[in-house]
Amino acid sequence: MTCGWIECDRALILAGEPGRIRLPVPSVLIDHPQGLVLFDTGLHRDLARDTTRLGASAQLFAVRMHAGEALASGLARCGVDPAAVRYVVNSHLHFDHCGGNADVPNATVVIQKPEWAAGRSSKLIERGVYNPADYELGHDVLQIEGEHDLFGDGSVLCVPTYGHTAGHQSLVVNTEKGRLVFAADTCYLRETLEHGKLPAFGFNLDMQRHTLEWLRRERAAGADIVFGHDPEQWPALAAGWMT
C-alpha cells in the first residue's frame, strides 16, 4: 500500500546530489495463517490536511496524501478490518513509518529495544526527530533485541539493521515464490545499494554501510530486495502482485 508521498532535497537521501526527489511511503500487509502483519504504517491520516504534527521535520519534507492513501483506506481495499491486524512491525519510529499506527488499535507493536529507547529521548523529541504522538498510543509493545522470528516458523523475520537510527530493523519474508527483504530506510533506493551513497544524516553511517553489505549478500543469494522509498521500484510493485 502507498500511504502518502514525501518530497525533499535529493541531498538528504543521497549526500551531495542536487535537485529534488519525490518518494513513495510504503506499508506492507502480510497475511500469515497465525495473523495479519503490517510492516510500517506510512503517514498519519491528519497529514492530508495539516502538517503541524511534523514539527521541525516540516522544514525538510513536503508531504502529499491523496484521497484514499491513509492506512485504513488501504486496508479496506484489501478487505481487512484494521482492528484485525495482529502485529505492526515498525522499522523505526520516524513519522513516515509509524504514522498509521493509530489506525490499527489492537495490534502489538514489534520494535527493536534501542529504537523504542531512542523514541523516548527528550533531546531527539525536542529536535523533531521523533514524535511520541505517532507511537505512544497505548498499544501492547514487544521490544526485541536482534533477530526475531515473529511466528516461530521462519516465514517472517525481524532483522536488526541498525545505522539509519539506533534501532532500525528490516523484515525478511520467506514465501513459496522466494525470499523478500524489505529494507526500509537502511536502503532508500536502488542507487543506494548500487553505489553505496548514503543520506546526509543518520545515527551511525558505518553501521549502515555494514547493512548494505548484508543486503548485497542477500541479493547475491537470490533474495529480492525491496528498497525503502524507491520511486521507480515501489509503484511497480504496488500495482502488481502486491496490493
Secondary structure, DSSP 8 states (H G I E B T S, - for coil): -EEEEEEEEHHHHSTT--SEEEEEEE-EEEEETTEEEEE---S-GGGGT--GGGGGGGGT-EEE--TT-SHHHHHHHTT--GGGEEEEE-S--SHHHHGGGGG-TT-EEEEEHHHHHHTT-HHHHHTTS--GGGT-SS-EEEEE-S-EESSSSSSEEEEE-TTSSTT-EEEEEEETTEEEEEEETTS-SHHHHHH----S--S-HHHHHHHHHHHHHHHHTT-EEEESS-TTHHHHHHTTT--
